[in-house]
């Protein structure tokens, strides 16, 4: 049974606020559930599910799948933009915790194409 990988990170919800407050998020990976997907759980119960390869690709170059765009912002940050029926949400992450988390998910490789992102 592969391990469930859980790490915490900070995210910044991009909006019109001059000083963006950091929001703690949980990064989750469960190879038994879906070896191609990672989850980002926000306070209050919102959760996004992303293809692991989408986040990995976005660390190096702009990547898009469905209603989700991911791109590097400078050398140390990653931006995720999610389009849904409710509107657009933009979240910025420090890259280092994401890289560490994604590296840990490769202890159990999945096969096949990654799923599209689904905001909860």
C-alpha positions as CSV (number, residue, x, y, z in Angstrom):
1,X,0.0,0.0,0.0
2,X,1.6,3.3,-1.1
3,X,1.7,6.1,1.5
4,X,-0.6,9.0,1.5
5,X,1.6,12.1,1.1
6,X,0.5,15.3,3.0
7,X,2.4,18.5,3.2
8,X,1.4,22.0,4.2
9,X,2.2,25.1,2.3
10,X,1.2,28.8,2.1
11,X,-0.8,30.2,-0.8
12,X,-1.7,33.7,-1.7
13,X,-5.2,34.4,-3.1
14,X,-4.6,37.1,-5.8
15,X,-7.2,39.8,-5.6
16,X,-7.4,43.6,-5.3
17,X,-6.0,43.6,-1.7
18,X,-2.6,45.5,-1.7
19,X,-1.0,43.1,0.8
20,X,-1.9,39.6,0.0
21,X,-2.4,37.5,3.2
22,X,-1.0,34.0,3.2
23,X,-3.5,31.2,3.4
24,X,-2.4,27.8,4.7
25,X,-3.2,24.9,2.3
26,X,-2.9,21.2,2.5
27,X,-1.2,19.4,-0.4
28,X,-2.4,15.8,-0.6
29,X,-1.5,12.8,-2.8
30,X,-3.1,9.3,-2.5
31,X,-1.8,6.9,-5.1
32,X,-4.5,4.4,-4.2
33,X,-7.2,7.0,-5.0
34,X,-5.6,8.3,-8.2
35,X,-1.9,8.1,-8.9
36,X,-2.1,11.0,-11.4
37,X,-3.8,13.5,-9.2
38,X,-2.8,15.9,-6.4
39,X,-5.2,17.8,-4.2
40,X,-5.0,21.3,-2.8
41,X,-7.3,21.8,0.2
42,X,-8.1,25.3,1.3
43,X,-9.4,26.5,4.7
44,X,-13.2,26.3,4.7
45,X,-13.4,23.0,2.8
46,X,-12.7,24.1,-0.8
47,X,-10.5,21.6,-2.6
48,X,-9.0,21.6,-6.1
49,X,-7.8,18.4,-7.8
50,X,-5.1,18.8,-10.4
51,X,-3.2,16.5,-12.7
52,X,0.2,16.1,-11.1
53,X,1.8,16.6,-14.5
54,X,0.0,19.9,-15.0
55,X,1.6,21.4,-11.8
56,X,5.0,19.9,-12.7
57,X,4.9,21.4,-16.2
58,X,3.8,24.8,-14.9
59,X,6.9,25.0,-12.7
60,X,9.0,25.4,-16.0
61,X,6.7,26.9,-18.6
62,X,3.1,28.1,-19.0
63,X,0.8,25.1,-19.1
64,X,-3.0,24.9,-19.6
65,X,-5.6,22.1,-19.4
66,X,-9.3,22.8,-19.6
67,X,-10.1,25.8,-17.4
68,X,-6.8,25.8,-15.6
69,X,-3.6,27.7,-16.4
70,X,-0.4,27.2,-14.5
71,X,2.8,29.2,-15.0
72,X,6.1,30.1,-13.2
73,X,6.3,33.6,-11.8
74,X,9.9,34.5,-11.6
75,X,12.3,31.8,-10.3
76,X,10.6,31.1,-7.0
77,X,6.8,31.2,-7.4
78,X,4.0,29.4,-9.3
79,X,0.6,30.9,-10.3
80,X,-2.5,28.7,-10.7
81,X,-5.6,30.3,-12.4
82,X,-8.8,28.3,-12.3
83,X,-11.8,29.2,-14.4
84,X,-15.2,27.8,-13.3
85,X,-18.9,28.7,-13.6
86,X,-18.4,30.8,-10.4
87,X,-15.7,32.9,-11.9
88,X,-11.9,33.0,-11.9
89,X,-9.6,32.3,-8.9
90,X,-5.9,33.0,-9.0
91,X,-3.6,31.6,-6.4
92,X,0.2,32.1,-6.0
93,X,2.5,29.5,-4.4
94,X,6.1,29.4,-3.4
95,X,7.7,26.9,-5.7
96,X,10.0,25.1,-3.2
97,X,7.2,23.4,-1.1
98,X,5.4,22.3,-4.3
99,X,8.7,20.9,-5.8
100,X,9.4,19.0,-2.5
101,X,5.8,17.7,-2.4
102,X,5.7,16.7,-6.1
103,X,9.1,14.9,-5.7
104,X,7.7,12.9,-2.9
105,X,4.7,11.8,-5.0
106,X,7.0,10.0,-7.4
107,X,7.6,7.2,-4.9
108,X,4.6,5.6,-6.6
109,X,4.2,6.4,-10.3
110,X,0.8,6.3,-12.0
111,X,0.2,5.4,-15.6
112,X,-2.0,7.1,-18.1
113,X,-3.0,10.7,-18.8
114,X,-3.6,13.1,-15.9
115,X,-7.1,14.2,-15.0
116,X,-8.3,17.7,-15.6
117,X,-8.4,20.1,-12.7
118,X,-11.7,20.1,-10.9
119,X,-12.4,22.9,-8.5
120,X,-14.7,21.8,-5.7
